Amino acid sequence: MMPLYTLLTASDWTEYVPIVGAVVCGVIVLIAFCVGLKKGARRVSWGGLVWAVAACAFFLVHAFVLVQNDPLKAVMTPVAEMLLATAGASTAAAAKVGAFLSAFTWALGCAAVALILCGVCTLLFRPKTKLVKMHSDEIDEEGAEYDDEYEEYDDYEQFESRKAVRRSGYGTPSLLGRLLGGLICAVNTAMVLAVIIAATVFLIDCTSLKGVFAGLYNQQMMNDLVWLTANYALDLAMIGIVIAFVFKGQKEGFVHSIASLIGSFGMLIAVGVAFYLPFSGLPIPFLTEFVDRCVSLSVTAFSGTLADFAPIIGQIMAGAIFCLVFVLLILLIKWLFRKLEETVEDIAVLHIIDGVLAAVLFAVIGIVVIALIWAVWYALSHYGLFNAEVLFTDNSTLSAGMYTTMKEILSPMLSGLADMIKGMLTF
């Protein structure tokens, strides 16, 4: 019996893959169009459409501005020189990083314009949901007020402050709304399929699967997909990551996000700092006096076999007290943010400002995530574990530029780290 790999590479079944793939993608897009046709444009997600608009805008900027005469490059090149000053990079490297910073700024600008348009359209056309305080209960047959969910409230004050959902704009969509909904759903699905296809092409082109699908490379469609993927896929992904984080931020809200961060990471940081301070020896008068007092009480209280551990026990006691104070402080701050969140929900202007701040915060988080991904890729390439440069070409402005930036920044650090580890092993 022939091995499966030999059987697959010897057959000509790959000539049907593009046809089958096109039919499957067409059916999926058609189903998405029907779903959008039913829901209407106001009720479907606009994320994929915003991503497509931002990406198309950036690629147009790339074709008509970046390639010809980029006005931002002259501004960003000195910024790149300052950024790479400690790394000792050359002037040519600074020029490349400056070109990337310019292109990335243009990409963020295109994403911002698309998101602003989406925000304006959301305010004008999207159905709205609002929590409104219930001022009265329903009336039963005997004229008495009642609430079926009364038993679910902990106390009468919570029962009195309960809120009900009020919806507006959820009417039956018009014919135009249905058609637009179908188109938007089709675009959203097409963007998701583009990501799946690009990931598949990466997997085939960069692994041993290339031998299995060798017949595909005899077809122009496959060669076009490889070219498009290498030149545009990762740039498209970078824009998509930023937009996805912005949508997440708009959904969560700035105040709510800060409150959640304080409630989760704040507690961990508070506990860590609380038990670090007594052992840190920092020259802070109040801290020193308080820790010395706890150690003195511990030495007085413990005797016998525990006498040797009394100073450490005293420091732990001081840490426990600090921990209690910090945790109470975190809970107070979290409660204040929750109250602020309720105020923001009730005032339209504050709600808009909250959404804008959240969008900016999560956009920064998205940029940091992108930088970390490319940093890991370069680190793996630096140590010869993975060649990330096969994933893109020089025409991929954002991806190639980010890789060059990570190379100039991380190369001295990683080389120094390797030398340090080598020296430790030699010693």
KOLZAKE-327131 format. One record per residue (C-alpha): x, y, z; residue in three letters. Coordinates in steps of 0.2 Angstrom, whole numbers, padded with zeros to 4 digits, always signed. Layout:
BEGIN
XYZALA/...
# end
This chain:
BEGIN
+0000+0000+0000MET/+0007+0017-0005MET/+0010+0030+0010PRO/-0004+0043+0011LEU/+0009+0057+0008TYR/+0015+0048-0008THR/-0003+0045-0014LEU/-0008+0063-0011LEU/+0007+0070-0020THR/+0005+0058-0035ALA/-0013+0062-0038SER/-0020+0077-0048ASP/-0035+0080-0036TRP/-0028+0097-0031THR/-0035+0104-0048GLU/-0052+0103-0040TYR/-0047+0112-0024VAL/-0050+0130-0031PRO/-0067+0126-0038ILE/-0073+0117-0022VAL/-0066+0131-0012GLY/-0074+0145-0022ALA/-0091+0136-0022VAL/-0090+0133-0003VAL/-0085+0152+0000CYS/-0099+0157-0012GLY/-0112+0147-0002VAL/-0106+0154+0015ILE/-0107+0172+0008VAL/-0124+0168+0001LEU/-0130+0162+0018ILE/-0123+0177+0027ALA/-0132+0188+0014PHE/-0149+0179+0018CYS/-0146+0182+0037VAL/-0143+0200+0034GLY/-0158+0201+0023LEU/-0169+0195+0037LYS/-0161+0206+0051LYS/-0158+0222+0042GLY/-0143+0234+0042ALA/-0147+0241+0059ARG/-0147+0224+0068ARG/-0131+0216+0061VAL/-0113+0219+0066SER/-0103+0232+0057TRP/-0086+0226+0062GLY/-0081+0218+0046GLY/-0087+0232+0035LEU/-0077+0245+0046VAL/-0062+0234+0044TRP/-0064+0233+0025ALA/-0066+0252+0024VAL/-0051+0255+0034ALA/-0040+0242+0025ALA/-0046+0249+0008CYS/-0043+0267+0013ALA/-0025+0262+0019PHE/-0021+0253+0003PHE/-0027+0268-0007LEU/-0015+0279+0003VAL/-0001+0267+0001HIS/-0004+0267-0018ALA/-0006+0286-0020PHE/+0004+0293-0005VAL/+0017+0282+0002LEU/+0024+0275-0014VAL/+0025+0293-0022GLN/+0028+0307-0009ASN/+0024+0304+0009ASP/+0024+0320+0018PRO/+0024+0312+0035LEU/+0040+0303+0032LYS/+0051+0318+0035ALA/+0042+0321+0052VAL/+0044+0303+0057MET/+0062+0300+0052THR/+0069+0311+0067PRO/+0057+0302+0078VAL/+0064+0286+0073ALA/+0082+0292+0075GLU/+0078+0297+0093MET/+0069+0280+0096LEU/+0085+0271+0089LEU/+0098+0282+0097ALA/+0101+0270+0111THR/+0102+0255+0099ALA/+0116+0263+0089GLY/+0106+0260+0073ALA/+0112+0267+0056SER/+0105+0282+0047THR/+0098+0270+0034ALA/+0089+0259+0047ALA/+0082+0275+0055ALA/+0075+0280+0038ALA/+0066+0263+0036LYS/+0059+0264+0054VAL/+0053+0282+0050GLY/+0045+0276+0034ALA/+0036+0262+0044PHE/+0030+0275+0058LEU/+0023+0286+0044SER/+0014+0271+0036ALA/+0008+0265+0053PHE/+0001+0283+0057THR/-0008+0283+0040TRP/-0015+0266+0044ALA/-0021+0272+0061LEU/-0029+0287+0053GLY/-0038+0277+0041CYS/-0045+0266+0055ALA/-0050+0281+0065ALA/-0059+0289+0050VAL/-0069+0272+0048ALA/-0072+0271+0066LEU/-0079+0289+0067ILE/-0090+0286+0053LEU/-0096+0270+0061CYS/-0099+0279+0077GLY/-0109+0293+0068VAL/-0120+0280+0059CYS/-0122+0271+0075THR/-0129+0286+0084LEU/-0140+0290+0069LEU/-0147+0273+0064PHE/-0143+0260+0076ARG/-0157+0253+0088PRO/-0154+0260+0105LYS/-0155+0250+0122THR/-0156+0260+0138LYS/-0158+0255+0156LEU/-0172+0266+0164VAL/-0177+0266+0182LYS/-0194+0259+0186MET/-0205+0272+0194HIS/-0220+0261+0196SER/-0225+0243+0196ASP/-0238+0235+0186GLU/-0256+0235+0193ILE/-0265+0218+0196ASP/-0283+0215+0195GLU/-0287+0222+0212GLU/-0278+0238+0209GLY/-0262+0234+0220ALA/-0245+0236+0213GLU/-0234+0220+0212TYR/-0218+0214+0204ASP/-0216+0195+0199ASP/-0197+0197+0202GLU/-0199+0204+0220TYR/-0191+0189+0228GLU/-0175+0191+0218GLU/-0171+0207+0226TYR/-0160+0207+0242ASP/-0168+0221+0250ASP/-0181+0235+0248TYR/-0169+0248+0243GLU/-0162+0237+0229GLN/-0180+0233+0224PHE/-0184+0252+0223GLU/-0168+0256+0212SER/-0171+0242+0200ARG/-0171+0246+0181LYS/-0180+0240+0166ALA/-0173+0239+0148VAL/-0181+0252+0136ARG/-0178+0249+0117ARG/-0180+0260+0103SER/-0178+0258+0084GLY/-0181+0239+0084TYR/-0195+0240+0072GLY/-0197+0230+0056THR/-0183+0234+0044PRO/-0187+0242+0027SER/-0183+0234+0010LEU/-0167+0246+0009LEU/-0162+0241+0026GLY/-0164+0223+0022ARG/-0153+0224+0006LEU/-0140+0234+0016LEU/-0140+0221+0030GLY/-0137+0208+0017GLY/-0123+0217+0009LEU/-0115+0221+0026ILE/-0116+0203+0032CYS/-0109+0197+0016ALA/-0094+0209+0018VAL/-0092+0203+0036ASN/-0091+0185+0031THR/-0080+0189+0016ALA/-0067+0197+0028MET/-0068+0182+0040VAL/-0066+0170+0025LEU/-0051+0181+0019ALA/-0042+0178+0035VAL/-0046+0159+0034ILE/-0039+0158+0016ILE/-0024+0168+0021ALA/-0020+0157+0036ALA/-0022+0142+0025THR/-0011+0148+0011VAL/+0002+0152+0025PHE/+0001+0135+0032LEU/+0003+0127+0015ILE/+0017+0138+0008ASP/+0028+0138+0024CYS/+0027+0119+0029THR/+0029+0102+0021SER/+0011+0103+0015LEU/+0018+0112+0000LYS/+0023+0095-0007GLY/+0005+0088-0004VAL/-0003+0103-0013PHE/+0011+0105-0026ALA/-0002+0104-0040GLY/-0010+0119-0034LEU/+0005+0130-0039TYR/+0002+0125-0057ASN/-0014+0135-0057GLN/-0014+0154-0058GLN/-0027+0156-0044MET/-0015+0149-0031MET/+0000+0159-0037ASN/-0011+0175-0036ASP/-0017+0170-0018LEU/+0001+0167-0012VAL/+0006+0184-0019TRP/-0009+0193-0011LEU/-0006+0184+0005THR/+0012+0189+0006ALA/+0009+0207+0001ASN/-0007+0211+0010TYR/-0013+0198+0023ALA/-0002+0203+0038LEU/-0005+0222+0035ASP/-0024+0218+0034LEU/-0022+0208+0050ALA/-0014+0222+0059MET/-0028+0234+0055ILE/-0040+0221+0060GLY/-0032+0219+0077ILE/-0033+0237+0081VAL/-0051+0239+0075ILE/-0056+0223+0085ALA/-0049+0230+0101PHE/-0058+0247+0098VAL/-0074+0238+0096PHE/-0071+0229+0112LYS/-0067+0245+0121GLY/-0083+0253+0115GLN/-0093+0239+0121LYS/-0085+0238+0138GLU/-0083+0257+0141GLY/-0069+0267+0149PHE/-0075+0268+0166VAL/-0081+0250+0167HIS/-0064+0244+0160SER/-0054+0254+0173ILE/-0065+0247+0186ALA/-0062+0229+0180SER/-0044+0231+0179LEU/-0043+0238+0197ILE/-0054+0224+0203GLY/-0043+0211+0195SER/-0025+0217+0193PHE/-0027+0230+0207GLY/-0030+0217+0220MET/-0015+0206+0215LEU/-0004+0222+0214ILE/-0010+0227+0231ALA/-0006+0211+0240VAL/+0011+0210+0232GLY/+0016+0228+0237VAL/+0008+0225+0254ALA/+0020+0211+0258PHE/+0035+0218+0249TYR/+0035+0234+0259LEU/+0040+0227+0276PRO/+0055+0217+0268PHE/+0060+0231+0256SER/+0070+0242+0268GLY/+0064+0258+0260LEU/+0069+0274+0269PRO/+0052+0280+0272ILE/+0049+0286+0290PRO/+0031+0280+0292PHE/+0035+0263+0285LEU/+0051+0261+0295THR/+0042+0266+0311GLU/+0027+0255+0308PHE/+0037+0239+0303VAL/+0049+0242+0318ASP/+0034+0243+0329ARG/+0026+0227+0323CYS/+0043+0218+0324VAL/+0045+0224+0342SER/+0028+0218+0347LEU/+0032+0201+0339SER/+0048+0199+0348VAL/+0039+0203+0364THR/+0025+0191+0361ALA/+0035+0176+0355PHE/+0048+0166+0365SER/+0056+0150+0365GLY/+0058+0141+0348THR/+0048+0155+0339LEU/+0059+0169+0346ALA/+0071+0167+0331ASP/+0057+0169+0319PHE/+0049+0184+0328ALA/+0056+0198+0317PRO/+0050+0189+0302ILE/+0033+0186+0309ILE/+0032+0204+0314GLY/+0036+0209+0296GLN/+0023+0197+0290ILE/+0010+0205+0302MET/+0015+0222+0295ALA/+0012+0215+0277GLY/-0005+0208+0282ALA/-0010+0225+0289ILE/-0004+0234+0274PHE/-0013+0221+0263CYS/-0030+0224+0273LEU/-0028+0243+0271VAL/-0024+0242+0252PHE/-0038+0229+0249VAL/-0051+0241+0257LEU/-0044+0255+0247LEU/-0045+0246+0231ILE/-0063+0241+0235LEU/-0067+0259+0239LEU/-0060+0265+0223ILE/-0069+0251+0213LYS/-0086+0256+0222TRP/-0083+0274+0217LEU/-0080+0269+0199PHE/-0096+0259+0199ARG/-0105+0274+0204LYS/-0097+0284+0191LEU/-0101+0271+0178GLU/-0120+0273+0183GLU/-0118+0292+0181THR/-0110+0290+0164VAL/-0124+0278+0158GLU/-0137+0291+0162ASP/-0129+0306+0154ILE/-0128+0305+0135ALA/-0113+0316+0133VAL/-0103+0307+0146LEU/-0108+0291+0138HIS/-0100+0297+0122ILE/-0084+0303+0130ILE/-0083+0287+0139ASP/-0084+0277+0123GLY/-0071+0288+0115VAL/-0059+0286+0129LEU/-0062+0267+0129ALA/-0058+0267+0110ALA/-0042+0276+0113VAL/-0037+0265+0127LEU/-0040+0249+0118PHE/-0032+0255+0102ALA/-0016+0257+0112VAL/-0018+0240+0119ILE/-0021+0233+0102GLY/-0005+0242+0096ILE/+0005+0234+0111VAL/-0002+0217+0106VAL/+0004+0219+0088ILE/+0021+0225+0094ALA/+0023+0210+0105LEU/+0018+0197+0092ILE/+0031+0205+0080TRP/+0044+0205+0094ALA/+0041+0186+0097VAL/+0042+0183+0079TRP/+0059+0192+0077TYR/+0066+0184+0093ALA/+0062+0167+0086LEU/+0070+0172+0069SER/+0085+0179+0079HIS/+0089+0163+0087TYR/+0085+0153+0071GLY/+0070+0144+0077LEU/+0058+0152+0064PHE/+0060+0163+0049ASN/+0046+0176+0050ALA/+0052+0185+0034GLU/+0044+0171+0024VAL/+0027+0178+0029LEU/+0028+0194+0020PHE/+0037+0204+0007THR/+0045+0221+0006ASP/+0029+0227-0002ASN/+0020+0223+0014SER/+0023+0240+0022THR/+0016+0238+0039LEU/+0023+0220+0042SER/+0040+0223+0035ALA/+0042+0240+0044GLY/+0036+0232+0060MET/+0049+0218+0058TYR/+0063+0230+0054THR/+0058+0241+0069THR/+0059+0226+0081MET/+0075+0220+0073LYS/+0084+0237+0076GLU/+0077+0238+0094ILE/+0079+0220+0100LEU/+0094+0214+0091SER/+0107+0222+0103PRO/+0097+0216+0118MET/+0095+0198+0112LEU/+0113+0198+0107SER/+0118+0204+0124GLY/+0107+0191+0132LEU/+0114+0177+0122ALA/+0132+0183+0127ASP/+0127+0184+0145MET/+0119+0166+0145ILE/+0135+0160+0136LYS/+0146+0168+0149GLY/+0136+0160+0163MET/+0137+0143+0155LEU/+0156+0145+0152THR/+0159+0150+0170PHE/
# end
